[in-house]
């Protein structure tokens, strides 16, 4: 039988979901900032060498993005200490 939850718990769940989404979007903003900085470093180096080199920021950005996507799709259980 499914457990019934009072409206206050549902509201707090909604608030927690909203807070989690806000934090996840903020992480993507950090990712974008990192992408801009690393791409700028790569671009300056390519300009200095006079040729396009391997786009090395792809590796750390790819791993970072994979972690953020995994966080989004990973099933979430109850927090420790909750009943």
C-alpha positions as CSV (number, residue, x, y, z in Angstrom):
1,X,0.0,0.0,0.0
2,X,1.3,3.4,-0.9
3,X,2.1,5.6,2.0
4,X,0.1,8.8,2.3
5,X,1.9,12.1,2.9
6,X,0.5,15.3,4.2
7,X,0.4,18.4,2.1
8,X,3.3,20.0,4.1
9,X,5.6,17.1,3.1
10,X,4.6,17.5,-0.6
11,X,5.3,21.2,-0.4
12,X,8.7,20.6,1.2
13,X,9.5,17.9,-1.5
14,X,8.6,20.5,-4.2
15,X,10.8,23.1,-2.5
16,X,13.6,20.6,-2.3
17,X,13.2,19.7,-6.0
18,X,13.3,23.4,-6.9
19,X,16.4,24.0,-4.8
20,X,18.1,21.0,-6.4
21,X,17.3,22.2,-9.9
22,X,18.6,25.7,-9.0
23,X,21.9,24.1,-7.7
24,X,22.2,21.9,-10.8
25,X,21.7,24.9,-13.2
26,X,24.3,26.8,-11.1
27,X,26.8,23.9,-11.7
28,X,26.2,24.2,-15.4
29,X,27.0,27.9,-15.2
30,X,30.3,27.0,-13.5
31,X,30.9,24.5,-16.4
32,X,30.3,27.2,-18.9
33,X,32.7,29.5,-17.1
34,X,35.3,26.8,-17.1
35,X,34.7,26.2,-20.8
36,X,35.2,29.9,-21.6
37,X,38.5,30.1,-19.6
38,X,39.9,26.8,-21.0
39,X,38.9,27.7,-24.5
40,X,40.6,31.1,-24.2
41,X,43.8,29.5,-23.0
42,X,43.7,27.1,-25.9
43,X,43.0,29.9,-28.3
44,X,45.8,32.1,-27.1
45,X,48.2,29.2,-27.3
46,X,47.0,28.4,-30.9
47,X,47.4,32.0,-31.8
48,X,50.9,32.1,-30.4
49,X,51.9,28.9,-32.3
50,X,50.3,30.1,-35.5
51,X,48.2,26.9,-36.0
52,X,45.2,25.1,-34.6
53,X,46.2,22.4,-32.2
54,X,44.3,19.7,-30.5
55,X,41.3,21.1,-28.6
56,X,42.4,19.8,-25.2
57,X,39.6,21.4,-23.2
58,X,37.3,18.8,-24.7
59,X,38.6,16.2,-22.3
60,X,38.0,17.9,-18.9
61,X,34.8,19.5,-20.1
62,X,33.5,16.2,-21.4
63,X,34.1,14.5,-18.1
64,X,32.6,17.4,-16.1
65,X,29.5,17.4,-18.3
66,X,29.1,13.6,-17.9
67,X,29.2,14.0,-14.2
68,X,26.5,16.7,-14.3
69,X,24.3,14.6,-16.6
70,X,24.8,11.6,-14.3
71,X,23.7,13.6,-11.3
72,X,20.5,14.6,-13.2
73,X,19.5,11.0,-14.2
74,X,20.7,9.2,-11.1
75,X,17.8,8.0,-8.9
76,X,17.5,10.0,-5.7
77,X,16.6,8.3,-2.5
78,X,15.7,9.8,0.8
79,X,18.3,11.9,2.6
80,X,20.1,10.2,5.5
81,X,18.2,10.9,8.8
82,X,14.8,11.2,7.1
83,X,12.1,8.6,8.0
